[in-house]
Each structure stands twice: as C-alpha cells, then as structure tokens.
C-alpha cells in the first residue's frame, strides 16, 4: 500500500527499532498521528535529549548523564566488589532487585570471534586498569549465559587469576516457578552443576 511520504518515513523509522516489524511500525505510526501535538513534541524532545545528553561513565561504562555516574560516586557502595556485565541494561536489571551493593563494570558486548569481536573491542582494558587502581577483593562475572558470554567470562577470569582477586560467576539454571519438563538440556545441566547443599 502506498502511504504519504511523512507516514512512510515514520514507519521506516519505527522499523529500525529492535523487534518492530512492518505491521507494528504501521500501528505505532498511526497512533502517533492520533496523539496531541504537544505529546508528540514531548516524545520527540525526549528522544533527542536522551541521544544528546547521555554518555558512558568514564569509570564503569554505565550509561549516565553525569560523569562519573551516580553508582560510581556513591560512597555507601561496597568498593571491594565489581560486577561485570555486558550491557547497561544489565546494570538496571541488577539494581532493580536491590540486593547488590557493589560497583559495576559494563563491557559493551562480548567476545565473539565469529562476528570479529575480540577482547580489545569491548571494555576489558579499562577493567584491568580498575583492578590495579582500586582495592577490589571480588570480581563477579555476570555476562549472559550464551557461548559468547561464557567465553568472555572465561577470558576475564584467566586474565584476573594471577592478581589473586576472587573471581566468581553468577549461577545459571531453572527460573523460580519453572517446570523441569519445559527446561532445555543446557539449562538442566547448568542447574545440576550449580546445585548447593540445603
């Protein structure tokens, strides 16, 4: 179907977002047309402000509007523990549970030779610098439970081992409320490996 050019451009723009196909992009575009102009302008301003005013923390690599970020500036946090994650959204997920009070380090990706991504392409060098400069006792590797995430965790643990810093890996396994019959073999295997005494 032929749309007027402004709607086509809007649909194309929505389709650049992850998980948005042509039908959803079309629905979103027509929804925007039904919104009040002030609301659309506020939405557009929020997009531009986020793009212009957010950057990565020079210490941990988390997304922030100030440098260093609020987490790195917080003197109440445990500076002896650093949790290593792949993306800023992982920091947000961990912060939601309110159980972890240490610091973070965001890698901005994972090692993936198939995609041409090596250790030098992610935020590993700055992590090693932090480990020399700060009094870190434990490094928690919380990369995703994928082949790339596991390879990245193994690579970092080998680099850190000579320093004597305790290196741990987050547990993998069955989600709370999940059924064994629906779990895949890898998840069940990881759940058995990570078992603990009651």
C-alpha positions in Angstrom: 0.0 0.0 0.0 1.2 3.5 -0.8 1.4 5.9 2.1 2.0 9.6 2.1 5.8 10.2 2.4 5.7 11.5 6.1 3.9 8.3 7.2 6.3 6.1 5.2 9.3 7.8 6.8 7.7 7.4 10.3 7.0 3.7 9.6 10.6 3.2 8.4 11.9 4.9 11.5 9.9 2.7 13.8 11.1 -0.4 11.9 14.7 0.5 12.9 13.8 -0.4 16.5 14.5 -4.0 17.6 11.5 -6.3 17.4 9.4 -3.9 15.4 8.1 -5.3 12.1 6.1 -3.5 9.4 2.7 -4.2 11.0 3.7 -2.9 14.4 5.5 0.1 12.9 2.4 1.0 10.9 0.2 0.8 14.1 2.7 2.9 16.0 2.9 5.5 13.2 -0.9 5.8 13.1 -1.1 6.0 16.9 1.4 8.9 16.8 -0.9 10.7 14.3 -3.8 10.4 16.7 -1.8 11.9 19.6 -2.0 15.5 20.6 0.7 17.7 19.0 2.2 18.6 22.5 2.6 15.0 23.4 4.3 14.2 20.1 6.7 17.1 20.6 7.5 16.0 24.1 8.1 12.5 22.8 10.4 13.8 20.1 12.2 16.0 22.6 12.8 13.1 24.9 14.4 11.1 22.1 16.7 14.0 21.2 17.6 14.8 24.8 18.4 11.1 25.5 20.7 10.9 22.5 22.4 14.3 23.2 22.7 14.2 27.0 23.6 10.6 27.8 27.1 9.2 27.7 29.1 6.4 29.2 30.6 6.7 32.6 34.4 7.1 32.3 34.9 4.7 35.3 32.4 1.8 34.8 31.0 2.3 31.3 27.4 2.5 32.5 25.0 5.0 30.7 24.8 8.3 32.6 24.0 12.0 32.4 26.9 12.9 34.8 30.5 11.6 34.9 31.3 9.6 36.9 27.8 8.0 37.2 25.7 8.0 40.4 26.7 4.5 41.3 30.5 5.2 41.0 30.0 8.4 43.1 28.0 6.7 45.8 30.4 6.3 48.8 27.9 3.9 50.5 28.5 1.2 47.9 31.0 -1.6 48.5 34.1 -0.7 46.5 35.7 -4.1 47.1 33.3 -5.9 44.7 32.8 -5.3 41.0 30.1 -7.0 39.0 31.0 -7.3 35.3 28.0 -7.2 32.9 27.7 -7.0 29.1 25.3 -4.0 28.7 24.0 -1.0 30.6 20.5 -2.6 30.7 22.1 -5.5 32.8 23.1 -2.9 35.5 19.5 -1.7 35.5 18.2 -5.2 35.9 20.5 -6.0 38.8 19.8 -2.6 40.5 16.0 -3.4 40.5 16.5 -6.4 42.8 18.2 -4.1 45.4 20.3 -6.9 46.8 23.7 -6.0 45.3 25.5 -3.0 46.8 28.9 -3.2 45.0 30.2 -1.5 41.9 29.8 -2.4 38.2 31.8 -2.6 35.0 30.0 -2.6 31.7 31.8 -4.4 28.8 29.5 -3.2 26.0 29.5 -6.6 24.3 31.1 -10.0 24.5 33.9 -11.7 22.8 32.7 -13.2 19.5 35.3 -14.4 17.0 32.6 -15.3 14.5 31.5 -11.6 14.5 35.1 -10.3 14.5 34.8 -9.1 18.1 37.9 -9.6 20.2 38.8 -8.6 23.8 40.2 -5.3 22.5 36.8 -4.4 21.0 35.0 -4.5 24.4 35.6 -2.7 27.7 38.2 -5.2 29.0 41.3 -2.9 29.1 39.7 -0.4 31.4 38.5 -3.2 33.7 42.1 -4.4 34.1 43.2 -0.8 34.9 40.5 -0.5 37.6 41.6 -3.8 39.1 45.1 -2.3 39.5 43.9 1.1 40.9 41.1 0.0 43.2 41.0 -2.3 46.2 38.9 -5.0 44.6 38.5 -8.3 46.5 35.9 -10.0 44.4 35.0 -9.8 40.7 31.5 -11.2 39.8 31.2 -12.2 36.2 27.6 -11.7 35.2 27.9 -12.0 31.4 25.0 -13.6 29.6 24.7 -17.4 29.6 25.5 -17.7 25.9 28.5 -19.1 24.1 29.9 -15.5 23.8 29.1 -14.6 27.4 30.7 -17.8 28.7 33.8 -17.2 26.5 34.1 -13.6 27.8 33.8 -14.8 31.4 36.4 -17.4 30.9 38.8 -15.0 29.2 38.4 -12.4 32.0 38.8 -15.0 34.8 42.1 -16.2 33.2 43.4 -12.6 33.0 42.5 -11.8 36.6 43.6 -15.1 38.2 47.3 -14.1 38.7 46.2 -11.0 40.7 44.7 -13.1 43.5 41.3 -11.3 43.2 38.4 -13.8 43.9 36.6 -14.3 40.6 33.0 -15.7 40.8 30.4 -16.5 38.1 26.7 -15.9 38.6 24.7 -19.2 38.8 22.6 -20.5 35.9 19.7 -22.8 35.9 16.0 -23.1 36.3 13.9 -20.0 36.9 11.7 -19.8 40.1 8.3 -21.2 39.2 9.6 -23.1 36.2 8.9 -26.8 35.4 11.6 -29.3 34.7 9.7 -30.7 31.7 10.0 -27.4 29.8 13.7 -26.8 30.5 16.2 -27.5 27.8 19.2 -29.8 28.3 21.7 -27.0 28.8 19.6 -25.2 31.4 19.1 -28.5 33.3 22.9 -29.3 33.1 23.7 -25.8 34.5 21.2 -26.2 37.2 22.8 -29.5 38.3 26.3 -28.1 38.1 25.2 -25.1 40.3 23.5 -27.2 43.0 24.2 -26.4 46.6 23.6 -28.1 50.0 20.5 -27.2 51.9 
